[in-house]
Amino acid sequence: MLHTRVVYLRSAAILCLLIVIAIPELTVALKDVYVTVPTAVKRGDSAMLACNYDIENDTLYTVKWYKGRREFYRYTPKENPAMKIFKLPGINVESTLSNQSHVTLVSVPLSITGKFSCEVSADAPSFHTLIHTAEMEIVELPTQRPIITGIHSRYRLGDVINGNCSSDYSKPAANLTWWINEIAVLPNYIRTYEVQKHTEENLESSVLEINFIVTYQHFMKGRLKLKCTARIHEIYEQETEKVIEEDRPRILASGRSPDVNLYPFDQPGDGEFDEQNEQYLTHHYNKNASSTATAWRLDSKQAVKMAIVLLFVGLFVRHTLTNNNIDDTNDDNRNYTRIKIRNRLELKRNHEQWQLQQDFPTTESLSKNR
């Protein structure tokens, strides 16, 4: 019984060894199939699709390419011709730049955006087949830079900056970003509108609003730089900048407070807005709120300077008044002294006359005595 089992196990081992030697495909086969395609391609450009695989010691039977579920390219080494191209709307294969591992598409249109698959099959007897899929997007780029609207050229501390950045028609809509002095704006400063779809052109556009109160940290040497960037994947990036000057209060020679009419740029006008093109969703100011918000203010530095000036003016006035009072007092004292001296001189003169009369009496006085 034991001898029978040993013979059976030995026979099974020999059979397995013969199978391995006779069919090497069971140990060495097709593997590692994956697709490499561009993430985004500009409309009208060329795109090269790569199908990578490891056939090892096996034999390649065929390579097939699909757009969605429809085959548009096949490469079979044992056939003549080895390359076959199937018509598919929007798919234009450049045969001279295509082979068993690469397919080149030329003049790509927007309509072929989607999934592309590569299917690799080994030859008989295994016909082992693997497939891998990747996605590619065809992009229509904007024809101009992003547009900034609603932003004036000068602002004062405490004013509200409110404006929009709009992207031109594209597919897909550009990703917009606001920057203040080369620093990305915080989310609570911005408002994102829904992407606008333009069905006739099959294109899209986007708008990003910025809204914040100007503080002294925003100005660097009296200037504030606003920037808006538009980006689509890794193939498009454009920017638009606007430099804002700090508007400091003006002290008039007459001492009057500056009239708000001296600053016409603070009065929201229609010239900064593109009202005819509704795609930009340009924000319009509330005139009453704007005039209140842009009332004349002094920043902290100007307030300190004004306080110092007023202090010196007050000290000067006080010193002047004090000197005038001293001068008046001195004048009164001098007048009093002159009157006193005059009275003394007159009293002395009267006394001297009386003394003369006593020492030398006149004839009239003698007759009276007689």
C-alpha positions in Angstrom: 0.0 0.0 0.0 2.8 2.4 0.9 4.7 1.4 -2.2 1.7 2.2 -4.4 1.4 5.8 -2.9 5.1 6.5 -3.5 4.8 5.4 -7.1 1.7 7.6 -7.5 3.4 10.7 -6.1 6.5 10.1 -8.3 4.4 9.9 -11.4 2.5 13.1 -10.5 5.8 15.0 -10.0 7.1 13.8 -13.4 3.9 14.8 -15.1 4.0 18.3 -13.6 7.6 18.7 -14.7 6.8 17.7 -18.3 3.9 20.2 -18.4 6.2 23.0 -17.2 8.8 22.1 -19.8 6.3 21.7 -22.6 4.3 24.9 -21.9 6.6 27.6 -20.7 3.8 30.1 -21.2 2.4 29.1 -17.8 5.5 30.4 -16.0 6.6 33.3 -18.3 3.6 35.5 -19.5 2.4 39.0 -20.4 2.4 41.5 -17.6 2.7 45.2 -16.5 0.4 46.7 -19.1 -0.3 50.5 -18.6 -1.1 53.5 -20.7 0.6 56.9 -20.8 -1.3 59.8 -22.3 -1.1 63.6 -21.9 -3.4 64.9 -19.3 -4.4 67.9 -21.5 -3.7 68.8 -25.1 -4.4 72.0 -26.9 -7.0 71.8 -29.6 -5.4 71.3 -33.0 -2.1 69.9 -31.6 -0.8 66.4 -31.8 -0.9 63.8 -29.0 1.2 60.7 -28.6 -0.4 57.8 -26.7 2.0 55.1 -25.3 1.1 51.5 -24.4 3.7 50.0 -22.1 3.8 46.3 -21.5 6.3 43.5 -20.6 5.9 40.5 -22.9 8.9 38.7 -21.3 9.6 35.5 -23.3 6.1 35.3 -24.7 5.2 36.3 -28.3 3.1 39.4 -29.1 -0.1 38.6 -30.9 -1.8 42.0 -31.2 -2.1 45.6 -29.7 -5.5 47.4 -30.0 -6.4 51.0 -29.1 -9.9 52.1 -28.2 -11.7 55.4 -27.7 -14.3 54.5 -25.2 -15.5 51.1 -26.5 -14.7 51.7 -30.2 -11.5 50.4 -31.7 -9.6 52.8 -33.9 -6.1 51.2 -34.2 -4.7 47.7 -34.3 -1.2 46.3 -34.7 -0.7 42.6 -35.4 3.0 41.7 -36.2 2.2 38.5 -38.0 -0.2 40.1 -40.5 0.7 42.1 -43.6 0.2 45.0 -43.3 0.7 44.8 -39.6 -1.1 48.1 -39.0 -4.8 48.7 -39.3 -6.6 52.0 -38.8 -10.4 52.2 -38.3 -12.3 55.4 -39.0 -13.7 57.1 -36.0 -15.0 60.8 -35.9 -12.3 63.1 -34.6 -9.6 60.4 -34.5 -6.8 61.1 -37.0 -3.9 58.6 -36.7 -0.5 59.5 -38.1 0.7 56.1 -39.3 4.3 57.1 -39.8 4.6 57.9 -36.1 2.7 54.8 -34.9 3.8 51.3 -34.1 3.2 48.4 -31.7 3.8 50.6 -28.6 2.8 54.2 -29.7 0.0 55.9 -31.5 0.1 59.5 -32.6 -3.0 61.5 -33.1 -2.9 64.8 -35.1 -5.2 67.8 -35.2 -7.1 66.7 -32.1 -10.6 68.2 -31.7 -12.5 68.9 -28.5 -14.8 66.1 -29.2 -12.3 63.3 -28.5 -11.9 64.2 -24.8 -12.4 61.1 -22.8 -11.0 57.6 -22.0 -8.4 55.8 -24.2 -7.6 52.1 -23.7 -4.8 49.8 -24.8 -5.4 46.1 -25.0 -2.4 43.7 -25.4 -2.7 40.0 -26.3 -0.1 37.3 -26.2 0.1 34.7 -29.0 -1.1 31.1 -28.9 -1.5 29.0 -27.0 -2.3 31.3 -24.0 -3.7 34.3 -25.8 -3.2 36.1 -22.4 -4.9 39.5 -22.7 -4.5 42.6 -20.5 -6.1 46.1 -20.9 -5.4 49.5 -19.3 -7.2 52.8 -19.6 -6.2 56.5 -19.1 -8.1 59.8 -19.7 -7.0 62.7 -21.9 -8.7 66.1 -22.2 -8.5 68.4 -25.3 -8.4 72.0 -24.2 -9.4 75.3 -25.9 -7.2 78.0 -24.5 -8.4 81.6 -23.9 -7.4 84.1 -26.5 -6.5 86.9 -24.0 -5.3 87.4 -20.5 -7.7 87.5 -17.5 -9.6 90.9 -17.2 -9.7 92.9 -13.9 -12.7 95.2 -13.5 -14.0 97.5 -10.7 -10.7 98.4 -9.2 -9.6 102.1 -9.0 -6.1 103.4 -9.2 -6.0 105.0 -5.7 -7.5 104.0 -2.3 -7.2 105.3 1.3 -6.9 103.3 4.5 -10.3 102.0 5.5 -11.7 101.9 1.9 -13.2 98.8 0.5 -11.6 97.2 -2.6 -14.2 95.3 -4.6 -13.6 94.0 -8.0 -13.8 91.0 -10.4 -11.3 88.9 -12.4 -12.9 87.3 -15.5 -11.4 84.7 -17.8 -12.0 84.6 -21.5 -13.9 81.8 -23.3 -12.1 78.4 -23.0 -12.7 74.7 -22.5 -12.6 74.0 -19.6 -13.0 77.3 -17.7 -9.8 78.6 -16.3 -8.9 78.3 -12.6 -8.6 81.9 -11.3 -6.5 83.0 -8.3 -6.2 86.5 -6.7 -2.9 87.7 -5.2 -2.1 90.7 -3.0 1.6 91.7 -3.1 2.5 88.2 -4.4 0.6 86.4 -1.6 -2.5 84.3 -2.4 -5.7 85.9 -1.1 -7.4 84.2 1.8 -10.7 82.4 1.0 -12.7 84.9 3.1 -11.6 87.7 0.8 -13.0 86.1 -2.4 -16.3 84.9 -3.9 -16.6 82.3 -6.6 -19.4 82.4 -9.2 -20.6 79.4 -11.1 -18.9 78.5 -14.3 -20.8 80.1 -17.2 -21.4 77.7 -20.1 -21.7 79.1 -23.6 -23.6 76.5 -25.6 -23.2 78.0 -29.0 -19.4 78.0 -28.9 -19.2 74.9 -26.5 -16.9 77.0 -24.3 -16.9 78.2 -20.7 -15.8 81.2 -18.7 -15.2 81.9 -15.0 -15.4 84.9 -12.6 -13.7 85.4 -9.2 -14.6 88.4 -7.0 -12.3 90.0 -4.4 -13.6 92.1 -1.5 -11.5 93.4 1.4 -10.9 96.5 3.6 -7.6 98.3 3.0 -5.2 98.4 6.0 -1.7 99.8 6.4 -0.3 96.3 6.1 -1.4 96.2 2.5 0.6 99.2 1.3 4.3 98.7 0.7 6.0 102.1 0.2 2.7 103.5 -0.7 1.8 100.9 -3.3 -0.4 97.8 -3.3 -0.2 95.2 -6.1 -3.2 93.2 -7.1 -2.7 90.2 -9.5 -5.1 87.7 -11.0 -3.8 84.5 -12.6 -5.7 82.1 -14.9 -4.5 78.5 -15.2 -5.7 75.5 -17.2 -3.9 72.2 -16.2 -0.1 72.6 -16.9 -0.4 74.0 -20.4 -1.7 77.5 -19.8 -1.0 80.2 -17.3 -1.5 84.0 -17.8 -1.8 86.9 -15.3 -2.9 90.5 -15.1 -1.6 93.0 -12.6 -3.0 96.3 -11.3 -1.0 98.6 -9.1 -2.9 100.8 -6.5 -1.4 103.9 -5.0 -2.1 105.0 -1.4 -4.2 108.1 -1.3 -3.1 110.2 1.6 -5.2 113.2 3.0 -4.3 116.6 1.7 -3.9 119.5 4.2 -5.0 122.8 2.5 -3.1 126.1 3.1 -6.2 127.8 4.4 -6.5 125.1 7.1 -9.8 123.8 5.8 -10.5 120.1 5.7 -10.2 118.6 2.2 -13.3 118.5 0.1 -14.4 115.0 -0.9 -14.9 116.4 -4.4 -11.1 116.7 -4.7 -11.0 113.0 -5.0 -13.2 112.0 -8.0 -11.7 108.6 -8.2 -13.6 107.6 -5.0 -16.9 108.2 -6.6 -17.8 105.0 -8.4 -18.3 105.6 -12.1 -19.5 103.4 -14.9 -16.3 103.6 -16.9 -14.7 100.8 -14.9 -17.5 98.3 -15.7 -18.3 96.3 -18.8 -22.0 96.4 -18.5 -22.6 95.2 -22.1 -20.9 91.8 -21.5 -23.0 90.0 -18.9 -20.5 87.1 -18.7 -18.3 89.0 -16.3 -21.0 89.6 -13.7 -19.3 92.8 -12.8 -20.2 94.0 -9.3 -21.8 97.5 -9.2 -21.3 99.7 -6.2 -24.0 101.1 -4.0 -23.4 104.8 -4.4 -24.7 105.8 -0.9 -22.7 103.1 0.8 -19.6 104.0 -1.2 -19.7 107.7 -0.4 -20.1 106.9 3.3 -17.3 104.3 3.2 -14.9 106.6 1.4 -15.4 109.6 3.8 -12.2 111.5 4.5 -10.0 109.9 7.2 -6.6 110.3 8.7 -4.4 107.3 9.1 -2.5 106.8 12.3 0.7 108.3 11.1 -1.0 111.4 9.7 -3.0 111.8 13.0 0.3 111.8 15.0 1.8 114.4 12.6 -1.4 116.6 12.9 -1.3 116.4 16.7 2.3 117.5 16.8 1.6 120.4 14.5 -1.4 121.5 16.6 0.6 121.2 19.8 3.3 123.5 18.4 0.7 126.0 17.2 -0.9 126.0 20.6 2.4 126.6 22.3 3.2 129.4 19.9 -0.1 131.2 20.5 0.2 130.8 24.3 3.7 132.2 24.2 2.6 135.2 22.1 -0.3 136.0 24.4 1.9 135.7 27.4 4.4 138.2 25.9 1.6 140.6 25.1 0.3 140.5 28.7 3.8 141.2 30.0 4.2 144.1 27.6 0.9 145.6 28.8 1.8 145.2 32.4 5.2 146.9 31.8 3.5 149.8 30.0 1.0 150.3 32.9 3.9 150.3 35.4 5.8 152.9 33.4 2.7 155.1 33.2 2.1 154.8 36.9 5.8 155.7 37.6 5.6 158.8 35.4 2.4 160.0 37.1 3.9 159.5 40.5 7.1 161.4 39.6 5.0 164.2 38.1 2.9 164.5 41.3 6.0 164.6 43.5 7.6 167.3 41.3 4.4 169.4 41.5 4.2 168.9 45.2 7.8 169.9 45.6 7.3 173.0 43.5 4.3 174.1 45.6 6.2 173.6 48.8 9.1 175.7 47.4 6.7 178.5 46.5 5.2 178.5 50.0 8.6 178.6 51.5 9.5 181.7 49.5 6.4 183.4 50.6 7.3 182.8 54.2 10.8 184.1 53.8 10.0 187.1 51.6 6.5 188.4 52.2 5.0 190.6 49.5 3.7 194.3 50.0 0.1 193.1 49.9 0.7 190.6 52.7 2.5 193.3 54.8 -0.4 195.7 54.5 -2.8 193.1 55.6 -0.7 192.5 58.6 -0.7 196.1 59.5 
